[in-house]
Every structure is written in structure tokens, then in C-alpha cells.
Amino acid sequence: MILVSRALKTLAVASLAVAAAHLILSDTLRLGFSAQAAATLGSPQGYGADQAFTTALVNTALVLPLVLWAGLRIAGERQVGIPVLVGTVAWITAVWHGLDVIDDAPGAILPLPSLGLVVLVAALGSLVPRKDPRKGVTPRRTAPPSPPAPGA
């Protein structure tokens, strides 16, 4: 029951994280399109298309793990490292393979099966068994009480 709860939490949070990362990716790619258009028309905007494209990739690679980590922590999960790591790798792979689709036209989205796969992989990452940090840990020893003062 705990595993199902953990997987459902991760599924919901990963969906939000993928949506946020995709929004950042598409918006910053749109910025790259406007930089290309401005350069073609001869009116520089202060940034280049290559700079906007690189910013889009860096921002999307940072947004997903941050939103996934924060969302899982808010949802009450303690050990979120594996779902965040697996989800981030899946997201970067999905962007890498689908970038040509969204780089060709403003407003395009990544293929929905790859987005669903990222969410599913992150949810499956939450099912990996973890070592309970409380097992095998000896309780703290407290110092013995100090002896009574002489003459007391």
C-alpha cells in the first residue's frame, strides 16, 4: 500500500514537473525564434539565437529535477533521489530525441508518448526498494548522570 501511494504521488508530481519543464523549453525556444527573426531583419535584440537555444536546454534540464524534488518533498516523501535522478535522465533523453520536432515550429510539443514515458519512468523509480534508515541504527547513548556533589 505504501508503494502504491508513493508511486501515485510521484506520478502526479512528475506530470507537473514535465509540464513545467516543457513550458520553459517551449518559451525559451520561442525566444530563440524571435532572435533568429530579429537577426534576419537586421535589428539585434542583445542576444543571439544560439544563446537562446542554449538557455532553453539548460533551463529545461534544471527545471525538471528542481520541481520534481520540491514536489516530492512537499508531498511528504523523504528519499527522493532515485525518482529525481531517473526522471531527469529520462527527461533529458526525451528532449534530446524530440528536439527536432519542437525546434522546427514555434508552439510545437514533444511527442506525447515520450512525455508519458518520462512520467512513468519517474514513477517506477519511486518503487525501487530503499534501505530504511532507522533499521540497524543504534539509539544514541546518553551520558550517565553525574555523581552527586560531595557533602550533599
N, C-alpha and C positions, 0 to 999 in steps of 0.2 A: 504494500500500500504506500509506503514511503517512497519507493522508487517511482511509482506512477505519479505521485504528487510532484516529485522533483522533475520528472520528465515533462509534465504539463506546464509547470512554472517555466521551465527552460524553453518550451515550445512557444509560449506566449511572449516571453521576453526576447527570444531570438527573432520572432516575427517583427517586433517593434524595432529591434536593432538593425535588422536587414532593411526595413523601410526607411529608417533614419539615414543609414549609410547610403542607400540608393538615392535618396533625396539630395544628400550632399554631393554625391557623384554627378548626378544629372545637372544640378545647378552650377557646379563649377565647370562642367564641360560646356554648358551653355555660355558661361563666361569666356571660355576658350573660343567658341564660335564667334562671339561678338568681337573678340580681339583679332581673329583672323579677318573678319569683315572690315574692321576699322583699319587694319594694316593694308588691306587691298584697296580701300578707298583713299588711303593716304593720311588718315587722321589718327595718329598714335594715341593710345589710351594710357600709356605709362606702364603697361605690362604686355608681354608677348604671349602668343598662342602657346608656345612651348612651356612657358612659365605657368600659365593657367592649367594646361594639361597635367603637368607635374603636380601642381597643387591639388587638382582633383583626385589624383591617385593617392597622394599622401594623406589627404583629409579622409578619404573613404577608408583607408587602411587603419586610421586611428579612431574613427568614429565607432565602427562596429565593436571592437573589443571594449572600448570605454562604456558604451551604452549597455552592452551585454553584461559586463562586470557589475556596473552600478545597478542595473535592473535586477540581477540575481541576488545581489546583496540586500536590496530593498525588499525583495520577495522572501527574504529570510534564509537563504542558502548560505552556508558557511564556506564550503570548499567549492569554489567556482573556477578554479584554474583549468581543469580539463575541458569543460564546456567552452570556456572562453578561447582556449588555445585551438581546439578542434574547429570551433565556429569561425575563428579568424582565418585559419588556413583554408577552410572551405570557401570563405568569402573571397579571399584574395585569388584563389583558383577560379572561382566563378567569374570574377571581374576580368581576370586575365583572358579567359576563353570567350567571354561575351563582349569584350570592349569594342570589337569591330562593329557589333550590332548597334550600340548606342553612340559610337563615335561618328557614324555616318549621317545621322539625322538628329536634330535637337528634339527633345521630348520623348525619345525612344526609351524603352525599358529593357533591362536584361531579360533573357528568356525566363518565363515563369517556372519551368521545371528546374532550372539551376538555382533560382531563388528558393524554391521549396526544398531542394536538396540541401542547401546551406542550413535552413531552419531544422530540417530533420537530422542532419549530422550533429548539430549542436545539441539537440535534444537527446540523441543517442549517446553523446559524450557525457551527459549527466548521469547516465545509467552505469558508467564504469564504477565497479566497486572501489571504495576508498577505505583506507585504514582508519578505524575510529581512533581519534587522538586520545580518548580517555582510557582506552584499553592499554594495559602494560605500563601505565604511568603510576609510579608510587606516590602516595599522598605526601604533601610537604610535612617535614618534621618540624615540630615546634620546639623551641629551646626549653630545656627543663626549667622549672620555676627556680628562681634564685633562692639560696638558703636564707633563713631568717637572720636578721641583724643580731649580733651578739648583745646580750643583755636585754633582749626584748621579751 
